[in-house]
Amino acid sequence: MGILYEKVQLTQEIKKQIIIRQLLDMGITEHQGQSIYDLDYYALRRLLVTKKL
């Protein structure tokens, strides 16, 4: 069970880094005064979707 948890965490971290790269490419470095590096995966995903709209 520990290995599965680690795989999920690693996958989510990779997805998070991809989203951060996309936001940086759009010129976005912070959201509501907070660095995008400090946001969690779900907040980053929500931010990316709203900016793409």
TAGI-V121063 format. One record per backbone hydrogen bond with DSSP energy under -0.5 kcal/mol. CO is the residue of the C=O (numbers start at 1). NH is the residue of the N-H. If there is no record, write none. Layout:
CO:NH + CO:NH
This chain:
1:5 + 2:6 + 3:7 + 4:8 + 5:9 + 6:10 + 7:11 + 8:12 + 9:13 + 10:14 + 11:15 + 12:16 + 13:17 + 14:18 + 15:19 + 16:20 + 17:21 + 18:22 + 19:23 + 20:24 + 21:25 + 22:26 + 23:28 + 24:27 + 27:29 + 29:36 + 31:34 + 34:31 + 35:38 + 36:39 + 40:44 + 41:45 + 42:46 + 43:47 + 44:48 + 45:49 + 46:50 + 47:51 + 48:52 + 49:53
